[in-house]
Amino acid sequence: MAAFWNRKHRDPAGPLDYHRRIWLQLTVIATLIFLYVPITTLIVFSFNDSRRNIVWRGFTLKYYEKAFENTELMEAFGNSLTIAFVTTIVSVVLAALAAYVLWRFRFPLKSAYEGAVALPIVIPEICMGVAMMAFFARIGWPTDLPWPLNLSQITIAHIAFSFPFAAIVIRARLESFNRELAESARDLGASEVRVFWDIVVPHMKPGLIAGALLSFTLSLDDFVITFFTSGPNTVTFPVKVYSMVRFSVTPEVNAASTVLIGITLILTAMALWLQNRNNMTQLK
């Protein structure tokens, strides 16, 4: 017992691992504080009964009432939700098809095609916004369309920006697919479309959910591309909040931002629940 005690305390690896573990825990805690303290502060001061965010005057819900009574803010919020939903649906469909083609087939210039799909991810977002603005101005895209067609310019730009992110997630999911299942289905007479719909798509479901959540989030909170492609009658929620923040950061802005954070958290929880449910179904 004494020999074991001496060997344990003389071993330099023990204290070294202990100190590494302590530094790792401190780093994780500091990172979490850096990420979530500003968000927590924003949420807390959305209930502040004061026009000044630096002074706490008491609890109130009146700024949430003001935010919901702000017609322009609610209209911008509705525009953002409409654009995000359409962007999510189209982006996931395009991403699933692109990921499947890149995973399933071999064709000339495949590497160039993969690079072209990932290009919107690597280029600066401001360059993407300027390019989309120049493109719509060049083709003469109409800006006096009725709602929701007047949001088509922003929606197209968001789709072009969002679907590569979803494609990468879905492509990563397809890498774990057992190709022998598809080959067995073809040997039994299943067509390519039937194999894709009945075998590949169920396997892609977690990637589809993750890609949809990613596309929705990117579209909902995008500012730079929206700023360059929006018009005077197509203001979105981030652009409206920016115009409000230019004068001062009020609890009304904090309340609107808190609602947006809440929607994002609810959608994330729903996506995780659906993904866990799908995993449990596969295990059964």
TORMAR-400321 format. One line per field, with one value per residue (C-alpha): residue in three letters; z, y, x; residue number from 1. Coordinates in steps of 0.5 Angstrom, whole numbers. Last residue first. Layout:
residues N
aa	ALA / ...
pz	Z / ...
py	Y / ...
px	X / ...
i	NUM / ...
END
This chain:
residues 284
aa	LYS / LEU / GLN / THR / MET / ASN / ASN / ARG / ASN / GLN / LEU / TRP / LEU / ALA / MET / ALA / THR / LEU / ILE / LEU / THR / ILE / GLY / ILE / LEU / VAL / THR / SER / ALA / ALA / ASN / VAL / GLU / PRO / THR / VAL / SER / PHE / ARG / VAL / MET / SER / TYR / VAL / LYS / VAL / PRO / PHE / THR / VAL / THR / ASN / PRO / GLY / SER / THR / PHE / PHE / THR / ILE / VAL / PHE / ASP / ASP / LEU / SER / LEU / THR / PHE / SER / LEU / LEU / ALA / GLY / ALA / ILE / LEU / GLY / PRO / LYS / MET / HIS / PRO / VAL / VAL / ILE / ASP / TRP / PHE / VAL / ARG / VAL / GLU / SER / ALA / GLY / LEU / ASP / ARG / ALA / SER / GLU / ALA / LEU / GLU / ARG / ASN / PHE / SER / GLU / LEU / ARG / ALA / ARG / ILE / VAL / ILE / ALA / ALA / PHE / PRO / PHE / SER / PHE / ALA / ILE / HIS / ALA / ILE / THR / ILE / GLN / SER / LEU / ASN / LEU / PRO / TRP / PRO / LEU / ASP / THR / PRO / TRP / GLY / ILE / ARG / ALA / PHE / PHE / ALA / MET / MET / ALA / VAL / GLY / MET / CYS / ILE / GLU / PRO / ILE / VAL / ILE / PRO / LEU / ALA / VAL / ALA / GLY / GLU / TYR / ALA / SER / LYS / LEU / PRO / PHE / ARG / PHE / ARG / TRP / LEU / VAL / TYR / ALA / ALA / LEU / ALA / ALA / LEU / VAL / VAL / SER / VAL / ILE / THR / THR / VAL / PHE / ALA / ILE / THR / LEU / SER / ASN / GLY / PHE / ALA / GLU / MET / LEU / GLU / THR / ASN / GLU / PHE / ALA / LYS / GLU / TYR / TYR / LYS / LEU / THR / PHE / GLY / ARG / TRP / VAL / ILE / ASN / ARG / ARG / SER / ASP / ASN / PHE / SER / PHE / VAL / ILE / LEU / THR / THR / ILE / PRO / VAL / TYR / LEU / PHE / ILE / LEU / THR / ALA / ILE / VAL / THR / LEU / GLN / LEU / TRP / ILE / ARG / ARG / HIS / TYR / ASP / LEU / PRO / GLY / ALA / PRO / ASP / ARG / HIS / LYS / ARG / ASN / TRP / PHE / ALA / ALA / MET
pz	-66 / -66 / -73 / -69 / -63 / -68 / -71 / -64 / -63 / -69 / -68 / -61 / -63 / -69 / -64 / -59 / -64 / -67 / -60 / -59 / -65 / -63 / -56 / -59 / -64 / -58 / -54 / -60 / -60 / -52 / -53 / -58 / -54 / -48 / -52 / -55 / -58 / -65 / -69 / -65 / -69 / -76 / -74 / -71 / -78 / -82 / -77 / -78 / -85 / -89 / -96 / -98 / -98 / -102 / -100 / -103 / -100 / -93 / -94 / -96 / -90 / -85 / -84 / -78 / -81 / -87 / -83 / -78 / -83 / -87 / -81 / -78 / -85 / -86 / -79 / -80 / -87 / -84 / -79 / -85 / -90 / -88 / -89 / -96 / -98 / -98 / -100 / -104 / -107 / -108 / -111 / -116 / -118 / -120 / -115 / -119 / -113 / -115 / -115 / -108 / -106 / -109 / -105 / -99 / -101 / -101 / -93 / -92 / -87 / -92 / -93 / -87 / -89 / -96 / -92 / -87 / -93 / -97 / -92 / -92 / -99 / -99 / -95 / -99 / -106 / -102 / -98 / -105 / -108 / -102 / -102 / -109 / -108 / -102 / -107 / -109 / -101 / -102 / -109 / -114 / -114 / -114 / -121 / -123 / -128 / -130 / -128 / -122 / -119 / -121 / -118 / -112 / -111 / -112 / -107 / -102 / -104 / -103 / -96 / -94 / -95 / -100 / -97 / -96 / -102 / -106 / -103 / -109 / -114 / -111 / -111 / -118 / -120 / -116 / -121 / -127 / -131 / -128 / -122 / -119 / -112 / -107 / -111 / -114 / -107 / -104 / -110 / -109 / -102 / -102 / -107 / -103 / -97 / -100 / -103 / -96 / -92 / -96 / -96 / -89 / -88 / -93 / -89 / -82 / -84 / -87 / -81 / -77 / -81 / -81 / -73 / -73 / -77 / -73 / -67 / -62 / -61 / -59 / -55 / -51 / -50 / -47 / -42 / -39 / -33 / -27 / -24 / -25 / -27 / -30 / -36 / -41 / -40 / -42 / -35 / -33 / -35 / -37 / -44 / -39 / -37 / -44 / -47 / -41 / -42 / -49 / -47 / -41 / -46 / -51 / -46 / -40 / -44 / -47 / -40 / -37 / -42 / -41 / -34 / -35 / -40 / -35 / -29 / -33 / -35 / -28 / -26 / -32 / -30 / -23 / -25 / -30 / -26 / -22 / -15 / -12 / -15 / -14 / -6 / -5 / -9 / -5 / 2 / 0
py	-1 / 3 / 7 / 9 / 12 / 15 / 19 / 21 / 24 / 28 / 30 / 32 / 36 / 39 / 41 / 44 / 48 / 51 / 53 / 56 / 60 / 63 / 65 / 68 / 72 / 74 / 76 / 81 / 84 / 85 / 88 / 93 / 95 / 95 / 101 / 101 / 108 / 112 / 107 / 101 / 102 / 102 / 96 / 93 / 94 / 91 / 85 / 84 / 85 / 91 / 90 / 96 / 101 / 96 / 90 / 86 / 90 / 90 / 83 / 80 / 84 / 83 / 75 / 73 / 69 / 67 / 64 / 61 / 58 / 55 / 52 / 49 / 46 / 43 / 40 / 37 / 34 / 31 / 27 / 25 / 23 / 16 / 16 / 20 / 14 / 8 / 9 / 16 / 15 / 7 / 9 / 14 / 10 / 4 / -2 / -9 / -13 / -12 / -5 / -6 / -10 / -4 / 1 / -3 / -5 / 3 / 3 / 10 / 14 / 19 / 21 / 25 / 29 / 30 / 33 / 37 / 40 / 41 / 45 / 50 / 50 / 52 / 58 / 63 / 62 / 61 / 68 / 71 / 68 / 70 / 77 / 78 / 74 / 79 / 83 / 77 / 76 / 82 / 85 / 87 / 94 / 92 / 89 / 85 / 89 / 84 / 88 / 91 / 84 / 82 / 88 / 87 / 80 / 81 / 87 / 82 / 76 / 81 / 83 / 76 / 74 / 68 / 62 / 59 / 62 / 58 / 51 / 49 / 52 / 48 / 42 / 43 / 44 / 37 / 34 / 37 / 30 / 26 / 21 / 20 / 18 / 23 / 29 / 28 / 26 / 32 / 37 / 34 / 34 / 41 / 44 / 41 / 43 / 50 / 51 / 49 / 53 / 59 / 59 / 59 / 64 / 69 / 69 / 69 / 75 / 79 / 77 / 81 / 87 / 87 / 87 / 92 / 97 / 96 / 97 / 94 / 88 / 91 / 96 / 90 / 87 / 94 / 94 / 87 / 90 / 89 / 94 / 100 / 97 / 102 / 101 / 99 / 106 / 107 / 104 / 99 / 93 / 87 / 87 / 88 / 81 / 78 / 83 / 81 / 73 / 74 / 78 / 73 / 67 / 67 / 70 / 66 / 60 / 61 / 63 / 56 / 52 / 55 / 54 / 47 / 46 / 49 / 45 / 38 / 40 / 41 / 34 / 31 / 34 / 32 / 25 / 25 / 27 / 20 / 21 / 22 / 15 / 11 / 13 / 11 / 5 / 3 / 5 / 0
px	-73 / -66 / -68 / -74 / -70 / -66 / -72 / -74 / -68 / -68 / -75 / -73 / -67 / -71 / -76 / -71 / -68 / -74 / -76 / -69 / -69 / -76 / -74 / -68 / -73 / -77 / -71 / -69 / -76 / -76 / -68 / -71 / -76 / -71 / -68 / -61 / -61 / -61 / -58 / -61 / -68 / -65 / -61 / -67 / -71 / -66 / -65 / -73 / -74 / -76 / -79 / -82 / -76 / -72 / -68 / -62 / -56 / -59 / -61 / -54 / -51 / -57 / -58 / -62 / -68 / -64 / -58 / -63 / -68 / -62 / -59 / -65 / -67 / -60 / -60 / -67 / -65 / -58 / -63 / -67 / -62 / -63 / -70 / -68 / -64 / -68 / -75 / -74 / -68 / -69 / -75 / -73 / -67 / -72 / -73 / -72 / -70 / -62 / -64 / -66 / -60 / -55 / -59 / -57 / -50 / -49 / -49 / -50 / -45 / -42 / -50 / -50 / -44 / -47 / -53 / -49 / -45 / -52 / -55 / -49 / -49 / -57 / -56 / -53 / -57 / -63 / -62 / -61 / -67 / -71 / -69 / -71 / -78 / -80 / -84 / -88 / -91 / -94 / -95 / -90 / -87 / -79 / -79 / -72 / -68 / -63 / -57 / -60 / -62 / -55 / -51 / -55 / -53 / -46 / -46 / -49 / -45 / -39 / -41 / -42 / -35 / -33 / -32 / -39 / -42 / -37 / -39 / -43 / -38 / -32 / -37 / -38 / -30 / -29 / -34 / -31 / -33 / -38 / -38 / -45 / -48 / -45 / -44 / -51 / -54 / -51 / -54 / -61 / -61 / -59 / -64 / -69 / -67 / -66 / -73 / -76 / -72 / -72 / -79 / -80 / -74 / -77 / -84 / -81 / -77 / -83 / -87 / -82 / -81 / -89 / -89 / -83 / -87 / -94 / -90 / -96 / -92 / -86 / -90 / -93 / -86 / -84 / -89 / -87 / -84 / -79 / -75 / -71 / -64 / -60 / -55 / -60 / -63 / -71 / -73 / -77 / -72 / -76 / -72 / -66 / -66 / -66 / -60 / -56 / -57 / -55 / -49 / -47 / -48 / -42 / -36 / -39 / -39 / -32 / -29 / -33 / -30 / -23 / -23 / -25 / -19 / -14 / -17 / -16 / -9 / -7 / -10 / -6 / 0 / -1 / -2 / 3 / 9 / 9 / 12 / 5 / 2 / 9 / 9 / 2 / 3 / 9 / 6 / 0
i	284 / 283 / 282 / 281 / 280 / 279 / 278 / 277 / 276 / 275 / 274 / 273 / 272 / 271 / 270 / 269 / 268 / 267 / 266 / 265 / 264 / 263 / 262 / 261 / 260 / 259 / 258 / 257 / 256 / 255 / 254 / 253 / 252 / 251 / 250 / 249 / 248 / 247 / 246 / 245 / 244 / 243 / 242 / 241 / 240 / 239 / 238 / 237 / 236 / 235 / 234 / 233 / 232 / 231 / 230 / 229 / 228 / 227 / 226 / 225 / 224 / 223 / 222 / 221 / 220 / 219 / 218 / 217 / 216 / 215 / 214 / 213 / 212 / 211 / 210 / 209 / 208 / 207 / 206 / 205 / 204 / 203 / 202 / 201 / 200 / 199 / 198 / 197 / 196 / 195 / 194 / 193 / 192 / 191 / 190 / 189 / 188 / 187 / 186 / 185 / 184 / 183 / 182 / 181 / 180 / 179 / 178 / 177 / 176 / 175 / 174 / 173 / 172 / 171 / 170 / 169 / 168 / 167 / 166 / 165 / 164 / 163 / 162 / 161 / 160 / 159 / 158 / 157 / 156 / 155 / 154 / 153 / 152 / 151 / 150 / 149 / 148 / 147 / 146 / 145 / 144 / 143 / 142 / 141 / 140 / 139 / 138 / 137 / 136 / 135 / 134 / 133 / 132 / 131 / 130 / 129 / 128 / 127 / 126 / 125 / 124 / 123 / 122 / 121 / 120 / 119 / 118 / 117 / 116 / 115 / 114 / 113 / 112 / 111 / 110 / 109 / 108 / 107 / 106 / 105 / 104 / 103 / 102 / 101 / 100 / 99 / 98 / 97 / 96 / 95 / 94 / 93 / 92 / 91 / 90 / 89 / 88 / 87 / 86 / 85 / 84 / 83 / 82 / 81 / 80 / 79 / 78 / 77 / 76 / 75 / 74 / 73 / 72 / 71 / 70 / 69 / 68 / 67 / 66 / 65 / 64 / 63 / 62 / 61 / 60 / 59 / 58 / 57 / 56 / 55 / 54 / 53 / 52 / 51 / 50 / 49 / 48 / 47 / 46 / 45 / 44 / 43 / 42 / 41 / 40 / 39 / 38 / 37 / 36 / 35 / 34 / 33 / 32 / 31 / 30 / 29 / 28 / 27 / 26 / 25 / 24 / 23 / 22 / 21 / 20 / 19 / 18 / 17 / 16 / 15 / 14 / 13 / 12 / 11 / 10 / 9 / 8 / 7 / 6 / 5 / 4 / 3 / 2 / 1
END
